[in-house]
């Protein structure tokens, strides 16, 4: 385990770490390219992660799988629901399965942007400004109750989430790879909350609503969580380098032209829908396809099917679109609108395009015909 693993907002930097200004794209793992895994290694690593999370979160295996999907797709995850249903527990469980740096930020109305990104402080002995990194400098950043902070503080995460870097006083500092923000938020109707700006929501690849557990899972929770939290016994099952290799494997998953066209058709249909005031952005199409590639890899395939796109469409798109007032008054929800669009869109008869895939797809993952 990393002796400098961070778990709180005031533990902002491993001792002795050097921060340098950077420009351009950030590499896979601290600037180094990472090789993809073979099928057996990928399956074993993903299984270890999911099994570990499911020992802590009772009856929420779908939520655990989607959280892993977002991690492997290089996205960020928004957990939204009422208090007490396990949002923070899921975020912490995912973070603890990976031997990497972890930072937790408790978002409050008085939290400042510099608490998140860092600040330059004048050193009188050297007569120079020194950058003191904020809590965002970690592989996994847990933002607890993100919508309790002001819009100004929320916006401090925009550059971090999109470009994986922080700019302070004109200097840019790269963030470690892999990098993922897992944020929780309470429903906007609750006291002391601020709505997330559209630009902020659009940077989250997927949103999960945890929901209440079923009766059996809740009884099991009462039996296993009384004396000590299962989270205390959870240990890392993969390293940050292994996660980077899993991400590299997902990037090599093949996507046919037909699947790309189908994905774009989903996005354009949301923009043309009379039920929506704001449709899906081009960024959301990129993230939808990345999530579909991660889904295919977790299913043991090296190519994407339209079903992979459909399977993650609600989680990826629902929090980005805005209903027309009349549609909202008629009882429509973002999820029902997306389901309706998916049910009406035609699917290519040859979505895999096997001939093209045979010459373009990598040999890592298993091919299902």
Secondary structure, DSSP 4 states (H G I P E B T S, - for coil): --TT---STT--S-TT----B--S---SBTTB--PPP-HHHHHHHHHHHHHHHHTTSTT-HHHHHHHHHHHHTT--EEEE-STTSSHHHHHHHHHHTEES-EEEEE--TT--HHHHHEEEEEETTTTEEEEEE-TT-SSEEEEETGGGS-HHHHGGGHHHHHHSEEEETTEEEEPPSS-EEEEEE--TTSTT--PPPHHHHTT-SEEE------HHHHHHHHHHSSSS-GGGG----EEHHHHHHHHHHHHT-B--HHHHHHHHHHHHHHHH-TTEEE---HHHHHHHHHHHHHHHHHTT-SB--HHHHHHHHHHHHTTT-EE-HHHHHTT--HHHHHHHHHHHS---TTSS-HHHHHHHS-SSSPPP-
